[in-house]
Amino acid sequence: MMRHHKILLGTLTFLALTFTGCEKSFEELEKDPNRATTAPASLILQGVEWDMFSETGLPFSSEMRWNQFYAINYNYYGNNEYQWSSFNDHYTTLKNVTQMELEHKKTGAADVNGYSALGKFFRAFFLDQMSVRAGDLPMKGAVLGRENLTPEYDSQKEIYMQILKWLDESNTDMTALIAKGETTVGGDFYFAGKLAKWQKIVNAFRLRILIRLSKKEADTDLNIKSQFATMLANPTKYPLPEGMVDNLEFISNNFNKYPSNPDNFGFDATRQNMAATYVGLLTARKDPRVMVTTEPAGAQLKAGKLPSDFTAFVGASSGEDLADMSSKAGINNGPGFAPGAYSFQSRSRYYSNYTGENIFIVGYPEMCFNIAEAINRGWAPGSAEQWYQKGIRASQEFYGVKDGTLSMLYSKTGGRDASDFVSYNVNFSFNTYYAQPLVKYSGNNAAGLEQIVTQKYLAFFMNSGMEAYFDYRRTGFPKFMTGVGTGNSGRIALRWQYPSSERTTNAANYKAAIDRQFAGKDDINDVIWLLK
């Protein structure tokens, strides 16, 4: 009897467990026990930081062609046309920012903490990346998941007012956290978690946004001029980068490789020649940066010019017919000379290793030029010329250009082997360079503004995503080249379209936004509020 009693108890226990299991909700049952459902904030942070670098315009990418730094000459792999469609959607990254904050709160953290302060900066950064391209966006109702599957579009003005508010709050929060001794966050691979370093970037980025809004300087709601002047007047409250060591930059390595490296030399080295917009501005100013980033054209050396001659460096117009560019880029100049009528990217700098050069996301030279522009425009007191000079010097020194004899390398055959490289010397004096009429600051006037933006363009080479293009679109400087090769009826496109998914999943709000902004068209040649 005892044995049967035990069997009965066991059977009842099994049935109880079985029925209990059947009472689980569908959401519980669908969870995969082999997949993580949570992640530490430090791990999510790394994903967000990677997106800042990888999703906003890599060196030698389409974005850099649209900046007219280089051109592609082989149509199988692309073209130089301004015929883009929709922008990169960063809402998934913004969801991760929210999740990062939630995961950290689960650990018992206070409402204001290092991750929440960074979260405000990330929201500002990624919303700007989308809005600067397209215009109005879902913001207040976005990233709410099932709570709101069809968010309304906020106006671009509302978006930038919120961006500026987030950046101001991020700076304030970081000041308070640092004062309490909460000086670091885990997982950060840019600044090893140091909030003091991030605080400088938050403020430098805020200056970028204020300059981005330059056409709205009379808008009293935005109060751009006053905000800029207040920040410059109080460096204790608004610390800013003090040199290149404070850059927000991505450093490549043998695993996360610089986009141009030994592995892809055979794939794209001869299909990517330099653009005349970039090369021409440097050679006209006798700027040795062109000798660091660029090879002398093989045809020019064959004609008898020395690699130390600035006129030996020749870029192709981005507007040139692609077939013509391809033909000229492939000219056989004979033994001992690199092929082509055009200059290519430096073989020694970009194809000799996997690290290339540091890639700025928010850089010190840009900040210097932004301050110079604000002073030029009368937004704040100070010397625009001093900041202009600081920006030029910082950029040149990044490339190793400083007073004295500079040792340069070029590839005599266009290859990347060490045996192909030939060294040559050029002498450089910053004072002599600066005394040139094209370089010496013309004063707080339109000519001076063009000089500031032009030098900022040169400092943006293969850095900072599409900031060079955004400045061109805002100011007209430097003049971009157009023609049959740039397509779009000889026009530089002015905006990106919205993702096609918006037309099907959020149709009513998408249509309202298009009607409000562009009279019912979602066209790449329309003018967004920022530019009006």
C-alpha positions, 0 to 999 in steps of 0.5 A, a space after each residue: 500500500 505504501 508503494 502505491 501511495 508514493 506512486 499516486 503522490 508522484 503522479 499528482 505532483 507531475 500533473 500539478 507541474 504540467 498544469 502550472 506550465 500550461 498556465 504560462 502566458 504566450 509572452 513567457 512561453 515564446 522566450 528563448 532560454 538560450 538567448 539573452 533578454 537583458 544586457 548591461 548598460 555598458 555593453 549597449 553603450 558600445 553598440 551605440 558608440 559603434 553606430 556613431 562611427 559606422 553609420 554616419 559616413 566612413 572614409 572613402 565612402 559614398 558620403 566622401 564622394 558627395 563631399 567631393 574629396 574623391 571620385 569613383 571612375 569605374 561605374 560598376 562600383 558606383 558613380 559621383 551622382 547626387 541621386 540618393 534616396 532615403 537617409 539612414 534610419 537611426 531609430 533602432 539606435 535611439 531605442 538602444 539608447 533608451 534601453 541602455 538607460 533602463 538597464 542602468 536604472 535596474 541596478 539602482 542608479 539615480 535618475 541622473 547618472 552617467 548613462 542618462 547624461 550620455 543618453 541626452 547627447 546621443 539623442 541629440 546626435 542621432 536626431 540631428 543626423 536624420 533631421 539635417 538630411 530630411 527635415 521634420 521627423 517623428 520625435 516626441 512620439 517616436 521610439 515608444 514601441 507598441 504605445 505608438 506605432 504611427 508617431 506624428 512628425 515634429 517640425 524641424 524647428 521643434 527638433 532643434 530646440 529639443 536638441 539644444 535643450 538636451 545638450 544643455 542638460 547633458 552638460 549640466 548633468 555631467 557637471 553635477 555628476 563629476 562634482 559628486 565624484 561620479 566621473 566615469 561610465 563603463 563600456 566607453 571605448 572613446 574616452 575610457 568612460 571619462 565624463 570630463 572628456 565627454 562634457 567637452 564633446 557635448 559642448 563642442 557639438 552644441 557649437 556645431 548645432 548652433 552654427 548649423 542653425 546660422 540661417 535662423 540667427 534672427 529667430 528669438 525662440 532659438 536665440 542662437 547668438 546669445 547661446 553661442 556667446 554665453 558658452 564662449 564667455 563661461 568656459 568653466 560652465 561650458 568646458 570645450 576641447 583644448 586640442 587634438 587630444 580631446 577629439 571624439 575620434 575612432 582609432 582603427 586597428 588590425 581587427 576594425 580596419 581603416 576602410 582603405 587598407 592592404 586588403 582592398 588595394 587591388 579592389 579599389 585603389 585605381 578606381 578611386 581618384 582624387 576630386 578636383 574640389 579638394 585637391 585644387 583648393 590645397 594646390 592653389 594655397 601651396 598646402 603640403 597636406 595635399 602631398 600627405 593625402 595624395 599622390 602626384 599624377 603619373 602623367 605630370 611626373 612623366 611630363 617632367 614635373 617633380 613630386 614637390 611641385 604642387 601643380 603635379 597634383 591633379 584631381 578630377 572634376 566630380 562633374 566629369 563624364 564617368 567614361 572620360 574620367 575612367 579613360 583618363 584615370 587609366 592612361 598608361 604612362 609607361 614604365 617607372 610612372 604611375 598610370 593616369 592623368 589624375 592623382 590617387 590617394 596616398 599609397 603609403 598613408 592609406 594602403 600600407 597598414 590597417 590603421 590609416 589615420 584617426 577618424 574624427 566624429 567631433 574634432 578640435 579643428 572644426 570647433 576652432 572654425 565654428 568659433 571663428 565663424 561665429 565671431 565673423 558673424 558678430 555673434 560673440 566678441 573675440 578674434 576670429 583670426 586667432 581661432 581661424 589660425 588655430 584651426 589651420 594649425 591643428 589640421 596641418 599638424 594632424 598631417 605632420 605639416 609644421 615648420 621645417 623640412 618635411 619628408 614626403 613619400 610617393 609611389 613611383 609606379 602606383 603600387 603599395 610595396 615599400 620598394 615603390 616608394 620614393 621620398 622627397 623633401 619640401 620646406 614649410 613655414 606657416 608664416 609664409 603659408 599664411 601670408 598668401 592672399 588666399 589664406 590670410 584672413 580678410 576680416 569679419 566679412 564675406 571673404 573672411 567667412 569663405 576662408 573660414 569655411 574653406 579651411 574647415 572643408 580641408 580639415 574635414 577630409 575623410 572625417 566627420 561624415 557629411 559635415 563638409 557637404 552640410 557646410 557647402 549646402 548652408 553657405 555655398 563654400 567651397 564651390 562644388 563642381 557639377 556636370 553630367 557626372 554628378 547627375 540630377 540635371 547638374 544640381 547638388 541635391 539638397 535633402 534626402 527622402 524619408 524611408 519607404 517604410 514610412 509611406 506604408 506604415 505611417 502613411 497619414 503622418 508621412 503625407 502630412 509632413 510632406 504636405 506641410 514642408 514641400 507641397 506634397 513632394 518628397 524630393 531630393 531637391 526641396 529646401 528644408 527649414 534649416 536652409 530657408 
